[in-house]
Amino acid sequence: MPNHLIRAAFALALSAAPLSAQGLEAEQIAPGIWVLEGPAEQRSADNLGNNATFGLIDTADGAILIDPGGTWAGAEALDAVIGRLTDHPITTVINTGGQDHRWMGNGYWQAQGAEVIASEVAVADQQARASLQLSMLRELVGEAGLARTNPAPADVTFSGHYAFTQGGVSVELFHQAPAHTPGDSFVWLPEAGIVFAGDIVFVGRLLGILEVSDSAGWIESFDAMAALEPRIVVPGHGPATSLATARADTRDYLVAMRAAMRAHIDAGGDILGAVAVDQSAFEHLDQFEALAGRNAQTLFQQMEWE
């Protein structure tokens, strides 16, 4: 089946129409489980750093939030939307990685009494890049948007795998390998067959290969997530989708880029020529023009020494 038909069929299978508020679209994908999708754009004073996809798991013993928002104000915006979905307070927050929208809102939720969980590697990455991220956010969301934001680390850390049950809902966290950022983890809900993949999966837009990314580890992390055969994949950017679409938009790009870049390097190509590596099979993805060249040069720098 063509990829666009897979997307359309999957969209029809989702049970509820989106609820739009505070620049976020909330969509219920299973009983008590919501996707909160931020705008597909750069961080700004309008989106308060929430240009990503978040998750909400409602339980009888309090709600679980997948990623806290990109700033204190961004966390408040998430809270305003969540208040329309459940009367339960957020008691647990999971950081799926090291990008600002995966952890800079921690302080807001901790002030409300929530416990934050993250992989040890994610916390180390967050701390290493906190100053840089704050400087970037100050430029993009402004001083007012950044007010009260403080780089607050997780309360509970884990290595490899962490499991807990809250309100009868089983939750498993996995950190398999470095991916988009060194500490990227995915969140598995075995009873529902749903995975919150964080930045291990990008859907509908081109993924970004950062200086801290590891393309080989990224594929390994994707494969560990895919081995669970999830019914629904919630990406770090984009709408909830099928595993097939997640693979097409993320894994296939990484595999194709690594193969093309290896051929370029082995043929004696340099970093300037790396931007000519053919990525046209993915030019339909949003942000292609902005990211394709940068991805190629960053990947060249990393693979040159493999």
DOFITI-387146 format. One record per residue (C-alpha): x, y, z; residue number from 1. Coordinates in steps of 0.25 Angstrom, whole numbers, plus 2048, in hexadecimal, padded with zeros to 3 digits. Each point is the difference from the previous one (the first is absolute). Layout:
% DOFITI-387146
[[X; Y; Z]; NUM]
...
% end
This chain:
% DOFITI-387146
[[800; 800; 800]; 1]
[[806; 80E; 7FD]; 2]
[[805; 808; 80C]; 3]
[[7F5; 80B; 7FF]; 4]
[[7F5; 7F5; 800]; 5]
[[806; 7FA; 80C]; 6]
[[800; 80D; 807]; 7]
[[7F2; 803; 7FC]; 8]
[[7FB; 7F2; 805]; 9]
[[807; 802; 80D]; 10]
[[7FA; 80E; 802]; 11]
[[7F2; 7FA; 7FE]; 12]
[[803; 7F6; 80B]; 13]
[[803; 80A; 80B]; 14]
[[7F4; 801; 809]; 15]
[[7FE; 80F; 802]; 16]
[[801; 80D; 7F9]; 17]
[[80B; 809; 804]; 18]
[[7FE; 80B; 80B]; 19]
[[808; 80C; 7FD]; 20]
[[804; 80A; 80B]; 21]
[[80C; 808; 804]; 22]
[[807; 7FD; 7F3]; 23]
[[7FF; 7F1; 803]; 24]
[[7F7; 7F5; 7FA]; 25]
[[7FB; 7F6; 809]; 26]
[[7FC; 7F2; 7FB]; 27]
[[7FB; 7F4; 807]; 28]
[[806; 7F4; 7FA]; 29]
[[7FB; 7F6; 80B]; 30]
[[7F8; 800; 80D]; 31]
[[807; 80A; 809]; 32]
[[80C; 802; 7F6]; 33]
[[802; 80D; 7F9]; 34]
[[80A; 806; 7F6]; 35]
[[803; 80F; 802]; 36]
[[806; 804; 7F3]; 37]
[[807; 80E; 7FF]; 38]
[[802; 808; 7F3]; 39]
[[80A; 7FB; 7F6]; 40]
[[808; 80D; 800]; 41]
[[80C; 806; 807]; 42]
[[800; 803; 80E]; 43]
[[7F9; 80E; 802]; 44]
[[7F9; 80A; 80A]; 45]
[[7F3; 7FA; 7FB]; 46]
[[803; 7F1; 802]; 47]
[[809; 802; 80D]; 48]
[[809; 7F5; 7FC]; 49]
[[7F5; 7F6; 7FE]; 50]
[[803; 7FD; 7F1]; 51]
[[7FF; 7F1; 803]; 52]
[[7F7; 7F5; 803]; 53]
[[7FD; 7FC; 80F]; 54]
[[7F7; 7F5; 806]; 55]
[[7F6; 7FF; 80B]; 56]
[[7FC; 7F3; 807]; 57]
[[7F5; 802; 80A]; 58]
[[7FF; 7F6; 80C]; 59]
[[7F8; 7FF; 80C]; 60]
[[80C; 803; 809]; 61]
[[804; 80D; 7F8]; 62]
[[804; 803; 7F2]; 63]
[[80D; 7FD; 7F9]; 64]
[[806; 80A; 7F6]; 65]
[[80A; 7FD; 7F5]; 66]
[[809; 80B; 7FF]; 67]
[[7FE; 80D; 808]; 68]
[[800; 80C; 7F6]; 69]
[[80C; 808; 7FB]; 70]
[[7FF; 80B; 80B]; 71]
[[7F8; 803; 80D]; 72]
[[7F6; 808; 7F8]; 73]
[[7FF; 7F4; 7F6]; 74]
[[7FD; 7F7; 80C]; 75]
[[7F5; 809; 804]; 76]
[[7FB; 800; 7F2]; 77]
[[800; 7F1; 800]; 78]
[[7F9; 800; 80E]; 79]
[[7F5; 809; 7FB]; 80]
[[7FD; 7F6; 7F5]; 81]
[[801; 7F4; 809]; 82]
[[7F6; 806; 80A]; 83]
[[7F6; 7FF; 7F5]; 84]
[[803; 7F1; 7FE]; 85]
[[801; 7FB; 80F]; 86]
[[7FD; 804; 80E]; 87]
[[80C; 7F8; 805]; 88]
[[80D; 807; 803]; 89]
[[80D; 7FD; 7F9]; 90]
[[807; 7F8; 80A]; 91]
[[80B; 7FA; 7F7]; 92]
[[808; 806; 7F4]; 93]
[[809; 7F9; 7F7]; 94]
[[80B; 806; 7F9]; 95]
[[803; 7F9; 7F3]; 96]
[[80D; 807; 7FC]; 97]
[[809; 80C; 801]; 98]
[[7F9; 80A; 7F7]; 99]
[[7FA; 80C; 807]; 100]
[[7F2; 7FC; 7FE]; 101]
[[803; 7F3; 806]; 102]
[[804; 806; 80E]; 103]
[[801; 80F; 801]; 104]
[[7F2; 800; 806]; 105]
[[803; 7F6; 80B]; 106]
[[801; 80B; 80B]; 107]
[[7F1; 804; 7FD]; 108]
[[7FB; 7F2; 803]; 109]
[[80A; 7FD; 80B]; 110]
[[7FA; 80D; 807]; 111]
[[7F2; 7F9; 7FE]; 112]
[[805; 7F4; 808]; 113]
[[803; 7F7; 7F4]; 114]
[[80C; 7F6; 7FF]; 115]
[[808; 801; 7F4]; 116]
[[807; 7F3; 7FA]; 117]
[[80B; 800; 7F5]; 118]
[[80B; 7F7; 7FC]; 119]
[[80E; 803; 806]; 120]
[[806; 803; 7F2]; 121]
[[7F5; 80A; 7FD]; 122]
[[802; 807; 80D]; 123]
[[80F; 801; 7FD]; 124]
[[7FD; 806; 7F2]; 125]
[[7F6; 80A; 806]; 126]
[[80A; 805; 80A]; 127]
[[80B; 801; 7F6]; 128]
[[7F8; 808; 7F6]; 129]
[[7F7; 808; 80A]; 130]
[[807; 80D; 7FE]; 131]
[[800; 7FF; 7F1]; 132]
[[7F1; 7FD; 800]; 133]
[[7FD; 80B; 809]; 134]
[[807; 80A; 7F7]; 135]
[[7F9; 7FB; 7F4]; 136]
[[7F2; 800; 806]; 137]
[[803; 80F; 805]; 138]
[[802; 803; 7F1]; 139]
[[7F4; 7F9; 7FB]; 140]
[[7F5; 801; 80B]; 141]
[[805; 80D; 806]; 142]
[[803; 804; 80F]; 143]
[[7F1; 800; 803]; 144]
[[7FE; 7F2; 7FA]; 145]
[[80C; 7FB; 808]; 146]
[[7FC; 806; 80D]; 147]
[[801; 7F6; 80C]; 148]
[[806; 7F5; 7F7]; 149]
[[80B; 7F9; 808]; 150]
[[808; 7F4; 7FC]; 151]
[[7FA; 7F6; 80A]; 152]
[[805; 7F1; 7FF]; 153]
[[7F8; 7F4; 802]; 154]
[[7FD; 7FA; 80D]; 155]
[[801; 7F2; 7FC]; 156]
[[80A; 7FB; 7F6]; 157]
[[802; 7F2; 7F9]; 158]
[[80A; 7F9; 7F8]; 159]
[[7FB; 7F7; 7F4]; 160]
[[7F2; 7FC; 805]; 161]
[[7F6; 805; 80B]; 162]
[[7F2; 7FB; 802]; 163]
[[7F5; 805; 80A]; 164]
[[7F1; 7FF; 801]; 165]
[[7F7; 80C; 803]; 166]
[[7F1; 7FF; 802]; 167]
[[800; 7F2; 7FA]; 168]
[[808; 805; 7F4]; 169]
[[80D; 7F9; 7FD]; 170]
[[80B; 809; 7FA]; 171]
[[80E; 7FC; 7FB]; 172]
[[80B; 809; 7FC]; 173]
[[80C; 7FC; 7F7]; 174]
[[80D; 807; 7FD]; 175]
[[806; 7F7; 7F6]; 176]
[[80B; 808; 7F9]; 177]
[[803; 80F; 7FD]; 178]
[[7F7; 805; 7F5]; 179]
[[7FB; 80F; 7FD]; 180]
[[806; 803; 80D]; 181]
[[809; 7F7; 809]; 182]
[[7F5; 7FC; 80A]; 183]
[[7F4; 7FE; 7F7]; 184]
[[7F6; 7F6; 806]; 185]
[[7F3; 7FB; 7FC]; 186]
[[7F4; 7FD; 809]; 187]
[[7F8; 7F3; 7FE]; 188]
[[7F2; 7FD; 805]; 189]
[[7FF; 7F1; 7FE]; 190]
[[7F1; 7FF; 802]; 191]
[[7FC; 80B; 7F6]; 192]
[[80B; 7FC; 7F6]; 193]
[[804; 80F; 7FF]; 194]
[[80E; 805; 800]; 195]
[[804; 80F; 803]; 196]
[[80D; 800; 7F8]; 197]
[[805; 80E; 803]; 198]
[[80B; 805; 7F6]; 199]
[[803; 7F2; 7FC]; 200]
[[7F4; 802; 7F6]; 201]
[[7FD; 80C; 7F7]; 202]
[[7F3; 7FF; 7F8]; 203]
[[7FC; 80A; 7F4]; 204]
[[80D; 808; 802]; 205]
[[80F; 7FD; 7FD]; 206]
[[807; 7FC; 80C]; 207]
[[80C; 809; 805]; 208]
[[80E; 7FA; 801]; 209]
[[807; 808; 80B]; 210]
[[80E; 800; 805]; 211]
[[7FC; 7F8; 80C]; 212]
[[7F8; 7F6; 7F7]; 213]
[[805; 7F1; 7FD]; 214]
[[7FA; 7FB; 7F3]; 215]
[[804; 7F2; 802]; 216]
[[7FB; 800; 80F]; 217]
[[7F3; 807; 7FB]; 218]
[[7FD; 7F4; 7F6]; 219]
[[803; 7F6; 80C]; 220]
[[7F6; 808; 809]; 221]
[[7F6; 800; 7F5]; 222]
[[801; 7F1; 7FE]; 223]
[[7FF; 7FD; 80F]; 224]
[[7F3; 808; 800]; 225]
[[7FB; 7F9; 7F3]; 226]
[[803; 7F3; 806]; 227]
[[7F4; 802; 80A]; 228]
[[7F7; 801; 7F4]; 229]
[[7F8; 80C; 805]; 230]
[[7F2; 802; 7FB]; 231]
[[802; 80F; 801]; 232]
[[80D; 808; 7FF]; 233]
[[800; 80E; 806]; 234]
[[80C; 807; 7FB]; 235]
[[808; 80C; 806]; 236]
[[7FB; 809; 7F4]; 237]
[[7F3; 7FD; 7F9]; 238]
[[7F3; 7F9; 802]; 239]
[[7FE; 7F2; 805]; 240]
[[802; 7F6; 7F5]; 241]
[[803; 7F2; 7FC]; 242]
[[80D; 7F8; 801]; 243]
[[801; 800; 7F1]; 244]
[[7FF; 80F; 7FF]; 245]
[[80A; 802; 80B]; 246]
[[809; 7F7; 7F9]; 247]
[[7FF; 807; 7F3]; 248]
[[802; 80E; 805]; 249]
[[80B; 7FD; 80A]; 250]
[[807; 7F3; 7FF]; 251]
[[800; 7FF; 7F1]; 252]
[[806; 80E; 7FF]; 253]
[[80B; 7FD; 80A]; 254]
[[804; 7F3; 7F8]; 255]
[[800; 807; 7F3]; 256]
[[808; 80B; 805]; 257]
[[80A; 7F8; 806]; 258]
[[802; 7F7; 7F4]; 259]
[[801; 80C; 7F7]; 260]
[[80A; 807; 809]; 261]
[[809; 7F4; 801]; 262]
[[800; 7FF; 7F1]; 263]
[[804; 80F; 7FF]; 264]
[[80B; 7FF; 80B]; 265]
[[806; 7F3; 7FA]; 266]
[[800; 807; 7F2]; 267]
[[809; 80B; 806]; 268]
[[7F5; 80A; 802]; 269]
[[801; 80C; 809]; 270]
[[7F7; 807; 809]; 271]
[[7FC; 80B; 7F6]; 272]
[[7FC; 7F5; 7F6]; 273]
[[7F8; 7F9; 80B]; 274]
[[7F4; 809; 7FD]; 275]
[[7FF; 7FB; 7F2]; 276]
[[7FD; 7F2; 806]; 277]
[[7F2; 7FC; 7FA]; 278]
[[7F5; 802; 80A]; 279]
[[7F5; 802; 7F6]; 280]
[[7F8; 7F4; 805]; 281]
[[7FC; 808; 80C]; 282]
[[7FE; 80D; 7FB]; 283]
[[7F1; 7FF; 802]; 284]
[[803; 801; 80F]; 285]
[[7FE; 80E; 807]; 286]
[[80C; 807; 804]; 287]
[[808; 7F9; 7F4]; 288]
[[806; 80D; 7FB]; 289]
[[804; 805; 80D]; 290]
[[807; 7F3; 805]; 291]
[[804; 7F7; 7F5]; 292]
[[80E; 808; 7FD]; 293]
[[803; 801; 80F]; 294]
[[7FD; 7F1; 803]; 295]
[[809; 7FC; 7F4]; 296]
[[80C; 808; 805]; 297]
[[7FE; 7FC; 80F]; 298]
[[7FF; 7F2; 7FC]; 299]
[[80C; 801; 7F8]; 300]
[[808; 805; 80C]; 301]
[[7FB; 7F5; 808]; 302]
[[802; 7F4; 7F6]; 303]
[[80E; 805; 7FB]; 304]
[[806; 7FA; 80D]; 305]
[[7F7; 7F3; 801]; 306]
% end
